[in-house]
Amino acid sequence: MTIGKALRTLRGSTSQLQLSMELNVSRESISAYETGRSKLPPDISKLLIKKYNDPFLAMTIANEYTGAWCRKLDGPNVDLHRCSVKDKVVEEVIELTELLQRVSLSSPPKAISDQQRKEVEELALQSIDLIVALNHFVAVMSNEYQFDWQELWDKQLTKLIAKGYIKRK
C-alpha cells in the first residue's frame, strides 16, 4: 500500500480540507499526497503518525522514504491475528537461531568461500524475516491493545540512551 492510499483510508470521513487545516497545509497538498503527485514531507509524516497512531502507516512511510524497510504484509496468505503473528515470530526466532548456530562468522569476509558467503547472505535474509515478523507483531499488539506506537519507540530510545547505546541528540 502506498502512503497516499494509507492516508486516504485513515482519513475516513474527514475531508481533505479538514485534514489540511489540522496539518497547516493546503487541501491541494493533501490531494497530491493521496494521489502520489507529491511526496509527503518528513514534518507532515511525523504529524500524521502522531495523529493516527497507526503502526502500518509508520511502516509505509519508512518504506517509501528508504525503500529498505518492511512494508505491511497484506497479501492473500497473511493472517495478522495476534496469535498467528506471535506464532510467526516464534517460528522465525527458531529458524534464525538454528542458522546462527550453524553459520560461522569467525573468518574475515575476504577469506571465505562462495558457499560461506551464500550462508552469510542467508543469515542476513533470515534476520530480515525476523525483523519483519517482529515489526508486525509490535504493530498488531499496538493496534489491538491500544499502545501508542510512537510512545513505544520513544521508551525504547530512552532505554538505549540510558544504557549508553545511543548518544543524546
C-alpha positions as CSV (number, residue, x, y, z in Angstrom):
1,M,0.0,0.0,0.0
2,T,1.3,3.5,-0.8
3,I,1.3,6.4,1.6
4,G,-1.4,8.0,-0.4
5,K,-3.7,5.0,-0.1
6,A,-3.0,4.6,3.6
7,L,-3.7,8.3,4.2
8,R,-6.9,8.2,2.3
9,T,-8.0,5.1,4.2
10,L,-7.1,6.6,7.6
11,R,-8.7,9.9,6.8
12,G,-12.0,8.2,6.5
13,S,-14.9,10.6,6.6
14,T,-12.6,13.6,7.4
15,S,-12.5,15.9,4.4
16,Q,-9.2,16.8,2.8
17,L,-9.9,20.4,3.8
18,Q,-10.4,19.4,7.5
19,L,-7.2,17.4,7.5
20,S,-5.3,20.2,5.7
21,M,-6.4,22.7,8.3
22,E,-5.2,20.3,11.1
23,L,-1.8,19.9,9.4
24,N,-1.5,23.5,8.3
25,V,-1.1,22.7,4.6
26,S,-3.4,23.3,1.6
27,R,-6.2,21.0,0.6
28,E,-4.4,20.6,-2.7
29,S,-1.4,19.3,-0.8
30,I,-3.5,16.6,0.9
31,S,-4.9,15.6,-2.5
32,A,-1.3,15.5,-4.0
33,Y,-0.1,13.3,-1.1
34,E,-3.1,10.9,-1.6
35,T,-2.6,10.6,-5.3
36,G,1.1,10.3,-5.2
37,R,1.7,13.5,-7.2
38,S,3.7,14.9,-4.3
39,K,5.9,13.3,-1.7
40,L,4.9,13.6,1.9
41,P,7.3,15.8,3.7
42,P,9.0,14.5,6.9
43,D,7.3,17.0,9.2
44,I,3.9,16.1,7.9
45,S,4.7,12.4,8.1
46,K,5.5,12.8,11.8
47,L,2.3,14.7,12.4
48,L,0.2,12.0,10.6
49,I,1.9,9.2,12.6
50,K,1.1,11.0,15.8
51,K,-2.4,11.9,14.7
52,Y,-3.5,8.4,13.6
53,N,-1.2,6.3,15.8
54,D,-1.1,3.7,13.1
55,P,1.9,1.5,13.1
56,F,1.3,0.4,9.5
57,L,1.2,4.0,8.3
58,A,4.6,4.4,10.0
59,M,5.9,1.3,8.3
60,T,4.6,2.5,4.9
61,I,6.2,5.9,5.4
62,A,9.5,4.4,6.4
63,N,9.5,2.0,3.4
64,E,8.6,4.8,1.0
65,Y,11.3,7.1,2.2
66,T,14.1,4.5,2.5
67,G,13.0,1.7,0.2
68,A,14.6,-0.6,2.7
69,W,12.1,-1.0,5.5
70,C,9.4,-3.6,5.7
71,R,6.0,-2.9,4.3
72,K,2.7,-4.0,5.8
73,L,2.1,-7.6,4.9
74,D,-1.2,-7.5,3.1
75,G,-1.1,-10.4,0.7
76,P,-3.7,-13.2,0.4
77,N,-1.7,-15.6,2.6
78,V,-1.2,-13.2,5.5
79,D,-3.0,-13.7,8.9
80,L,-2.5,-10.7,11.1
81,H,-4.4,-12.1,14.1
82,R,-2.2,-11.6,17.2
83,C,-1.8,-15.3,17.8
84,S,-0.8,-16.0,14.3
85,V,1.7,-13.2,14.3
86,K,3.1,-14.4,17.6
87,D,3.5,-17.9,16.2
88,K,5.3,-16.5,13.1
89,V,7.7,-14.6,15.4
90,V,8.5,-17.8,17.3
91,E,9.0,-19.7,14.0
92,E,11.3,-17.1,12.7
93,V,13.3,-16.9,16.0
94,I,13.8,-20.7,15.8
95,E,14.9,-20.6,12.2
96,L,17.3,-17.7,12.8
97,T,18.7,-19.4,16.0
98,E,19.4,-22.6,14.1
99,L,21.1,-20.7,11.3
100,L,23.2,-18.6,13.8
101,Q,24.4,-21.8,15.4
102,R,25.3,-23.3,12.0
103,V,27.0,-20.4,10.2
104,S,30.4,-19.3,11.2
105,L,31.4,-15.6,11.1
106,S,34.9,-16.2,12.5
107,S,36.8,-15.9,9.2
108,P,37.3,-12.4,7.6
109,P,34.9,-11.7,4.8
110,K,37.7,-11.7,2.2
111,A,38.8,-15.2,3.3
112,I,35.5,-17.0,2.9
113,S,34.4,-19.3,0.1
114,D,31.5,-18.6,-2.2
115,Q,29.4,-21.2,-0.3
116,Q,30.2,-19.5,3.0
117,R,29.2,-16.1,1.5
118,K,25.9,-17.6,0.5
119,E,25.4,-18.9,4.0
120,V,26.1,-15.5,5.5
121,E,23.7,-13.9,3.0
122,E,21.0,-16.4,4.0
123,L,21.8,-15.4,7.6
124,A,21.2,-11.8,6.8
125,L,17.9,-12.6,4.9
126,Q,16.7,-14.8,7.8
127,S,17.4,-11.9,10.1
128,I,15.3,-9.6,8.0
129,D,12.5,-12.2,8.1
130,L,12.6,-12.0,11.9
131,I,12.7,-8.2,11.8
132,V,9.6,-8.2,9.6
133,A,7.8,-10.6,11.9
134,L,8.7,-8.7,15.0
135,N,7.7,-5.3,13.4
136,H,4.3,-6.8,12.5
137,F,4.0,-8.3,16.0
138,V,4.5,-4.9,17.7
139,A,2.2,-3.2,15.2
140,V,-0.6,-5.7,15.8
141,M,-0.1,-5.5,19.6
142,S,-0.1,-1.7,19.4
143,N,-3.4,-1.7,17.5
144,E,-5.2,-4.4,19.5
145,Y,-4.1,-3.3,22.9
146,Q,-4.1,0.4,22.0
147,F,-0.5,1.1,22.8
148,D,0.8,4.3,21.3
149,W,3.3,3.3,18.6
150,Q,5.4,6.4,18.9
151,E,5.4,6.2,22.7
152,L,6.7,2.6,22.5
153,W,9.6,3.8,20.2
154,D,10.3,6.8,22.5
155,K,10.5,4.5,25.5
156,Q,12.9,2.2,23.6
157,L,15.1,5.2,22.7
158,T,15.2,6.4,26.3
159,K,16.3,2.9,27.3
160,L,19.0,2.7,24.7
161,I,20.3,6.2,25.7
162,A,20.3,5.2,29.4
163,K,22.4,2.1,28.5
164,G,24.8,4.2,26.6
165,Y,24.0,2.5,23.2
166,I,22.8,5.8,21.6
167,K,24.1,9.3,22.2
168,R,21.6,12.0,23.1
169,K,20.9,14.5,20.3
